[in-house]
C-alpha cells in the first residue's frame, strides 16, 4: 500500500498540508484520487460540475448525473472532506453540446471531451481552486504530468489500456502547470484495490463508456436535438456510382460497415463524406486507407512550436494506437502527417495527437485525409 501511495504522489511538487481541489465525478478513479490526497495529508476540497442532461434523462448511470452526485457525496462524507456541486449546465450546453451538434451538421465526427476539458472543466475548476485558495486541481484521469524547469509535460498513463492523454491533449500548458493526476501512475487494478481497501462505495462501479450527455445512442440524440441532420441523400462509390440512400451524413462514421443498407455483393465501408453535395461515399476495404492527413488548430505542448519536419507517432482516435509518421508543421497553425504505412479511417473532426514515446508533443483537429 505504501509503495502505491508513494508512486501515485511522487510527481507532486509541494508537500501536505497544502489545500487542493479534487474534481469528483462519482466514479472510482476520481474518488480514489480524492482519497489518495486525503490519506497523504493534503487538505482536500471535493467538487462536482453539474452538467446539462436531456430532460427526462437526468437519472441515467453516467458521469455527473444525480446518481453520481449521491455517490460522490458518500465518498466525500466517508473521507470527511467538504464537497460542493457547481451548476454549469448553461455553459456546458453552450460550449460543448452546441459545438458537438454543429460538428455533425458540418459532416464531421467531433470529440466533445477535447472542448469540454479545455474550454469548460479546467476553466471553471481552476477559477474555483483560486477562489478557495487551493494550490492545484486534482483529477482522476489516467495520464501523467511531468514538471520540469522548461514547463509541464503531458504523458501517457502507466496503464496504457486506460490512457486518457488523448482527450487531455488540447489543455493549455498554463492549465497543466496547475494540475495533478495521481491516478496516472497506477493501473486500473491498483485503483480498484485502493478503493476496496478504503471501503469506498464506488469500488465496483463500472467505468463509463459513453459521452456524458449522450448515452449509448448518439444517433437518437441527434434526432432529438438536431432534427435538421436527418437529411437523406445518395450513397455513392468513389467512382460516383449511386448504390443507395443514406438517412443523413451525421448518422454514419468513417470506417462503418454495418447498417449501410447497400447490397453490393461485397463488403463496403464508409470511406468519405461530401457535405457540400450531401454524399456518403462507400468503398471496399482498401479504400479506407490513406497515407496522410491535414490538421488544423495546431496546439503544441512543447516549449516552442516546431518549425521543421520531424518524426514521431500520431494517434488519430481515442481507441486506436499511435503510428509512426513524419509531421510537417505549417506557418498557418496547421500541420500535415505522413504515415510510414497507410492508416485506416482518418476521420475529420477527431484529434491527431502527436507523441514521442509517452510524451505528448501536441495535437490538431483533423480537417481531411491526404
VEXDREN-2710 file (C-alpha; in Angstrom, 1 decimal):
% VEXDREN-2710
k/r/px/py/pz
1/UNK/0.0/0.0/0.0
2/UNK/2.7/2.5/0.9
3/UNK/4.6/1.8/-2.3
4/UNK/1.4/2.5/-4.3
5/UNK/0.8/5.7/-2.4
6/UNK/4.4/6.9/-2.9
7/UNK/4.3/6.2/-6.6
8/UNK/1.0/7.9/-7.1
9/UNK/2.1/11.1/-5.3
10/UNK/5.8/11.4/-6.3
11/UNK/5.2/13.9/-9.1
12/UNK/3.5/16.5/-6.8
13/UNK/6.0/19.4/-6.3
14/UNK/4.7/20.5/-2.9
15/UNK/4.0/18.7/0.4
16/UNK/1.0/18.5/2.6
17/UNK/-0.9/20.0/4.3
18/UNK/-1.4/22.2/1.2
19/UNK/-5.0/22.7/0.0
20/UNK/-6.1/21.0/-3.2
21/UNK/-9.3/20.9/-5.2
22/UNK/-10.3/17.4/-6.4
23/UNK/-12.8/17.1/-9.3
24/UNK/-15.1/14.3/-8.4
25/UNK/-17.5/12.5/-10.9
26/UNK/-18.9/9.8/-8.7
27/UNK/-16.6/7.2/-10.4
28/UNK/-13.9/5.1/-8.9
29/UNK/-10.9/7.0/-10.4
30/UNK/-11.8/10.4/-9.1
31/UNK/-12.9/9.0/-5.8
32/UNK/-9.6/7.3/-5.3
33/UNK/-7.8/10.5/-6.4
34/UNK/-9.6/12.3/-3.6
35/UNK/-8.8/9.5/-1.1
36/UNK/-5.1/9.4/-2.1
37/UNK/-4.7/13.2/-1.5
38/UNK/-6.6/12.9/1.8
39/UNK/-4.6/10.0/3.2
40/UNK/-1.4/11.7/2.2
41/UNK/-2.3/14.6/4.4
42/UNK/-3.5/17.2/1.9
43/UNK/-6.4/19.5/2.7
44/UNK/-8.9/18.2/0.2
45/UNK/-11.9/20.0/-1.2
46/UNK/-14.2/17.9/-3.4
47/UNK/-16.3/19.5/-6.2
48/UNK/-18.5/18.2/-9.0
49/UNK/-19.8/20.0/-12.0
50/UNK/-23.5/19.7/-12.7
51/UNK/-23.7/19.3/-16.4
52/UNK/-26.5/19.6/-18.9
53/UNK/-28.6/16.5/-19.5
54/UNK/-31.6/15.9/-21.8
55/UNK/-34.9/16.5/-19.9
56/UNK/-36.1/13.1/-18.5
57/UNK/-32.7/11.5/-18.7
58/UNK/-31.0/13.0/-15.6
59/UNK/-31.0/9.7/-13.7
60/UNK/-29.1/7.6/-16.2
61/UNK/-26.0/5.9/-14.9
62/UNK/-23.4/8.2/-16.3
63/UNK/-20.9/10.8/-15.2
64/UNK/-22.1/13.7/-13.1
65/UNK/-25.8/12.7/-13.1
66/UNK/-27.9/12.9/-10.0
67/UNK/-27.0/9.3/-9.1
68/UNK/-23.3/10.1/-9.5
69/UNK/-23.8/13.1/-7.2
70/UNK/-25.1/10.9/-4.5
71/UNK/-22.1/8.6/-4.8
72/UNK/-19.6/11.5/-4.8
73/UNK/-21.2/12.9/-1.6
74/UNK/-21.0/9.5/0.0
75/UNK/-17.3/9.3/-0.8
76/UNK/-16.7/12.9/0.5
77/UNK/-18.6/12.1/3.7
78/UNK/-16.5/8.9/4.3
79/UNK/-13.3/10.9/3.8
80/UNK/-14.6/13.8/5.9
81/UNK/-13.9/16.4/3.2
82/UNK/-16.0/19.3/2.0
83/UNK/-18.0/18.7/-1.1
84/UNK/-19.8/21.1/-3.4
85/UNK/-21.7/20.9/-6.7
86/UNK/-21.2/23.8/-9.2
87/UNK/-24.0/24.3/-11.7
88/UNK/-22.6/24.8/-15.2
89/UNK/-25.5/23.4/-17.2
90/UNK/-26.0/26.5/-19.3
91/UNK/-22.3/27.0/-20.1
92/UNK/-21.9/23.3/-20.8
93/UNK/-24.7/23.3/-23.3
94/UNK/-23.4/26.5/-25.0
95/UNK/-19.8/25.4/-25.1
96/UNK/-19.8/21.7/-25.5
97/UNK/-23.2/20.4/-26.7
98/UNK/-23.8/23.1/-29.4
99/UNK/-20.2/22.6/-30.7
100/UNK/-21.0/18.8/-30.9
101/UNK/-24.2/19.4/-32.9
102/UNK/-22.5/21.9/-35.2
103/UNK/-19.7/19.4/-35.9
104/UNK/-22.2/16.8/-37.0
105/UNK/-24.1/19.3/-39.1
106/UNK/-20.9/20.1/-40.9
107/UNK/-20.2/16.4/-41.7
108/UNK/-17.5/15.9/-39.1
109/UNK/-17.3/13.5/-36.2
110/UNK/-16.3/15.7/-33.2
111/UNK/-14.8/14.7/-29.9
112/UNK/-16.6/16.8/-27.4
113/UNK/-14.3/15.8/-24.5
114/UNK/-11.5/17.8/-26.0
115/UNK/-13.6/21.0/-26.0
116/UNK/-15.1/20.3/-22.6
117/UNK/-11.8/19.8/-20.8
118/UNK/-10.1/22.9/-22.2
119/UNK/-12.9/25.4/-22.5
120/UNK/-15.2/24.4/-19.6
121/UNK/-13.9/22.0/-17.0
122/UNK/-10.4/23.3/-16.4
123/UNK/-11.5/26.9/-16.8
124/UNK/-14.3/26.6/-14.2
125/UNK/-12.3/24.3/-11.8
126/UNK/-9.1/26.3/-11.8
127/UNK/-11.1/29.5/-11.2
128/UNK/-12.8/27.8/-8.2
129/UNK/-9.5/26.5/-7.0
130/UNK/-8.1/30.0/-6.9
131/UNK/-11.2/31.2/-5.1
132/UNK/-10.8/28.8/-2.2
133/UNK/-7.0/29.1/-2.1
134/UNK/-6.2/25.7/-3.5
135/UNK/-2.7/25.1/-4.8
136/UNK/-3.8/22.8/-7.6
137/UNK/-6.6/20.9/-9.3
138/UNK/-6.5/17.1/-9.0
139/UNK/-8.5/14.9/-11.3
140/UNK/-8.8/11.1/-11.8
141/UNK/-7.6/10.9/-15.4
142/UNK/-5.3/8.1/-16.4
143/UNK/-2.5/10.4/-17.6
144/UNK/0.6/12.0/-16.0
145/UNK/2.2/15.4/-15.8
146/UNK/5.9/15.8/-15.5
147/UNK/7.0/19.1/-14.1
148/UNK/10.4/20.3/-15.4
149/UNK/12.3/23.7/-15.4
150/UNK/11.0/24.2/-19.0
151/UNK/7.4/23.7/-18.0
152/UNK/4.9/20.8/-17.7
153/UNK/4.8/17.8/-20.0
154/UNK/1.7/15.7/-20.5
155/UNK/2.5/12.0/-20.5
156/UNK/0.5/8.8/-21.1
157/UNK/-0.8/7.0/-18.1
158/UNK/1.0/4.0/-16.8
159/UNK/-1.9/1.8/-17.7
160/UNK/-1.9/2.1/-21.5
161/UNK/-5.2/0.3/-21.8
162/UNK/-6.8/3.1/-19.8
163/UNK/-4.6/6.0/-21.0
164/UNK/-6.6/9.3/-21.4
165/UNK/-3.8/11.7/-22.5
166/UNK/-5.5/11.8/-25.9
167/UNK/-8.5/13.7/-24.5
168/UNK/-6.3/16.0/-22.4
169/UNK/-4.0/17.0/-25.3
170/UNK/-5.9/20.2/-26.0
171/UNK/-5.2/21.6/-22.5
172/UNK/-3.1/24.7/-22.3
173/UNK/0.3/24.5/-20.7
174/UNK/-0.8/27.0/-18.1
175/UNK/-3.7/24.6/-17.2
176/UNK/-1.4/21.6/-17.0
177/UNK/1.0/23.6/-14.7
178/UNK/-1.7/23.8/-12.0
179/UNK/-3.0/20.2/-12.4
180/UNK/-2.0/16.9/-10.7
181/UNK/-3.0/13.4/-12.0
182/UNK/-2.1/10.9/-9.3
183/UNK/-4.2/8.1/-10.8
184/UNK/-2.0/8.2/-13.9
185/UNK/0.8/6.5/-12.0
186/UNK/-1.4/3.5/-11.2
187/UNK/-3.0/0.6/-13.1
188/UNK/-6.8/0.3/-13.0
189/UNK/-6.4/-2.8/-10.9
190/UNK/-4.4/-0.8/-8.3
191/UNK/-7.1/1.9/-8.3
192/UNK/-9.8/-0.6/-7.5
193/UNK/-7.6/-2.2/-4.9
194/UNK/-7.2/1.1/-3.1
195/UNK/-11.0/1.7/-3.4
196/UNK/-11.6/-1.7/-1.8
197/UNK/-9.0/-1.1/0.9
198/UNK/-10.6/2.2/1.9
199/UNK/-14.1/0.8/1.6
200/UNK/-15.2/3.4/-0.9
201/UNK/-18.8/2.9/-2.1
202/UNK/-17.7/3.2/-5.7
203/UNK/-15.1/0.4/-5.6
204/UNK/-17.0/-1.8/-8.0
205/UNK/-18.8/0.8/-10.1
206/UNK/-18.3/0.1/-13.8
207/UNK/-16.4/2.5/-16.0
208/UNK/-18.4/4.9/-18.0
209/UNK/-18.2/4.1/-21.7
210/UNK/-20.4/6.8/-23.2
211/UNK/-20.4/10.5/-23.7
212/UNK/-21.7/12.1/-20.5
213/UNK/-24.5/13.9/-22.2
214/UNK/-25.4/11.4/-25.0
215/UNK/-25.5/7.9/-23.5
216/UNK/-25.1/5.0/-25.9
217/UNK/-27.2/6.1/-28.8
218/UNK/-25.7/9.3/-30.4
219/UNK/-28.0/8.9/-33.4
220/UNK/-31.1/9.1/-31.3
221/UNK/-29.6/12.1/-29.5
222/UNK/-29.1/13.8/-32.9
223/UNK/-32.6/13.1/-34.0
224/UNK/-34.0/14.7/-30.8
225/UNK/-31.6/17.6/-30.5
226/UNK/-30.7/18.4/-34.2
227/UNK/-33.6/17.0/-36.4
228/UNK/-32.2/19.0/-39.3
229/UNK/-29.4/16.4/-39.5
230/UNK/-32.0/13.9/-40.8
231/UNK/-31.3/14.8/-44.4
232/UNK/-31.3/11.8/-46.8
233/UNK/-29.0/11.7/-49.8
234/UNK/-27.2/9.4/-52.2
235/UNK/-24.7/6.7/-51.2
236/UNK/-22.1/6.6/-53.9
237/UNK/-18.9/4.7/-54.7
238/UNK/-15.6/6.6/-55.1
239/UNK/-16.3/6.5/-58.9
240/UNK/-19.6/8.3/-58.4
241/UNK/-22.0/5.3/-58.9
242/UNK/-25.2/5.6/-56.8
243/UNK/-25.7/2.4/-54.8
244/UNK/-28.2/3.5/-52.1
245/UNK/-29.7/6.3/-50.0
246/UNK/-28.4/7.4/-46.6
247/UNK/-30.6/8.9/-43.7
248/UNK/-28.2/11.9/-43.1
249/UNK/-24.4/12.2/-43.0
250/UNK/-24.4/12.7/-39.3
251/UNK/-25.6/9.1/-38.7
252/UNK/-22.6/7.5/-40.3
253/UNK/-18.9/7.3/-39.3
254/UNK/-15.8/6.8/-41.3
255/UNK/-15.0/3.1/-41.4
256/UNK/-18.6/2.0/-40.7
257/UNK/-19.6/-1.3/-42.4
258/UNK/-22.9/-2.3/-40.8
259/UNK/-26.2/-0.6/-41.3
260/UNK/-25.5/0.9/-44.7
261/UNK/-28.5/-0.7/-46.4
262/UNK/-26.4/-1.4/-49.5
263/UNK/-26.5/-4.8/-51.2
264/UNK/-23.3/-4.9/-53.3
265/UNK/-22.2/-8.5/-53.1
266/UNK/-19.1/-7.4/-51.2
267/UNK/-18.2/-5.7/-48.0
268/UNK/-18.4/-1.9/-48.3
269/UNK/-17.3/0.7/-45.8
270/UNK/-17.9/4.4/-45.3
271/UNK/-14.7/6.0/-46.7
272/UNK/-15.7/9.7/-47.0
273/UNK/-18.4/12.3/-46.7
274/UNK/-19.2/15.1/-49.0
275/UNK/-21.3/17.6/-47.0
276/UNK/-21.4/20.1/-49.9
277/UNK/-23.3/17.6/-52.1
278/UNK/-24.7/15.5/-49.2
279/UNK/-23.0/12.4/-50.5
280/UNK/-22.0/9.4/-48.4
281/UNK/-19.0/7.6/-50.1
282/UNK/-18.6/3.9/-49.6
283/UNK/-15.9/1.6/-50.9
284/UNK/-14.0/-1.7/-50.4
285/UNK/-11.6/-2.4/-47.6
286/UNK/-8.6/-0.9/-49.4
287/UNK/-10.4/2.4/-49.9
288/UNK/-10.3/3.0/-46.1
289/UNK/-6.6/3.6/-46.1
290/UNK/-4.7/6.9/-46.5
291/UNK/-1.1/7.9/-46.2
292/UNK/-1.6/11.3/-44.6
293/UNK/-3.9/13.9/-43.1
294/UNK/-4.1/17.7/-42.7
295/UNK/-4.8/19.0/-39.2
296/UNK/-5.9/22.5/-38.3
297/UNK/-5.9/24.4/-35.0
298/UNK/-2.5/23.1/-34.2
299/UNK/-1.8/23.2/-30.5
300/UNK/1.7/22.4/-29.3
301/UNK/2.7/21.4/-25.7
302/UNK/6.4/21.9/-26.5
303/UNK/8.2/25.0/-25.1
304/UNK/8.3/26.3/-28.6
305/UNK/6.1/25.3/-31.6
306/UNK/8.1/23.1/-34.0
307/UNK/9.2/24.8/-37.3
308/UNK/10.8/21.9/-39.1
309/UNK/9.5/18.5/-40.1
310/UNK/10.2/15.7/-37.5
311/UNK/9.5/12.0/-36.9
312/UNK/7.0/11.0/-34.2
313/UNK/3.9/8.8/-33.6
314/UNK/0.4/10.0/-34.3
315/UNK/-2.9/8.7/-32.8
316/UNK/-6.0/9.6/-34.8
317/UNK/-8.7/8.3/-32.4
318/UNK/-9.0/7.7/-28.7
319/UNK/-9.2/3.9/-29.2
320/UNK/-6.5/3.4/-31.8
321/UNK/-2.8/3.1/-31.3
322/UNK/-0.3/5.7/-32.4
323/UNK/1.5/5.1/-35.7
324/UNK/5.0/6.2/-36.9
325/UNK/4.8/9.3/-39.1
326/UNK/6.5/12.4/-40.3
327/UNK/5.0/15.6/-39.1
328/UNK/5.3/18.7/-41.3
329/UNK/4.3/22.0/-39.4
330/UNK/3.0/24.9/-41.4
331/UNK/3.1/28.6/-40.6
332/UNK/-0.8/28.9/-40.6
333/UNK/-1.4/26.8/-37.4
334/UNK/-1.8/23.6/-39.4
335/UNK/0.3/20.6/-39.9
336/UNK/0.5/17.6/-42.2
337/UNK/1.0/14.0/-41.1
338/UNK/2.5/11.4/-43.4
339/UNK/2.4/7.9/-42.0
340/UNK/5.1/5.3/-42.7
341/UNK/2.3/2.9/-43.6
342/UNK/-1.3/3.7/-44.8
343/UNK/-3.8/4.2/-41.9
344/UNK/-7.5/3.3/-42.0
345/UNK/-10.4/5.5/-41.2
346/UNK/-8.9/9.0/-40.8
347/UNK/-11.9/11.0/-39.6
348/UNK/-12.4/14.7/-39.9
349/UNK/-13.3/16.3/-36.5
350/UNK/-11.2/13.9/-34.5
351/UNK/-7.8/14.8/-33.0
352/UNK/-4.5/13.9/-34.4
353/UNK/-2.3/13.7/-31.3
354/UNK/1.5/13.7/-31.7
355/UNK/3.6/11.5/-29.3
356/UNK/7.2/10.8/-28.8
357/UNK/7.2/7.7/-26.5
358/UNK/4.9/8.6/-23.6
359/UNK/5.2/12.4/-24.1
360/UNK/2.5/14.4/-25.8
361/UNK/4.1/16.9/-28.2
362/UNK/0.9/18.5/-29.5
363/UNK/-2.3/17.9/-31.5
364/UNK/-4.6/19.3/-34.1
365/UNK/-8.1/18.7/-35.4
366/UNK/-8.2/16.5/-38.5
367/UNK/-9.6/18.5/-41.4
368/UNK/-9.2/15.9/-44.1
369/UNK/-7.3/12.8/-45.2
370/UNK/-4.5/13.2/-47.8
END
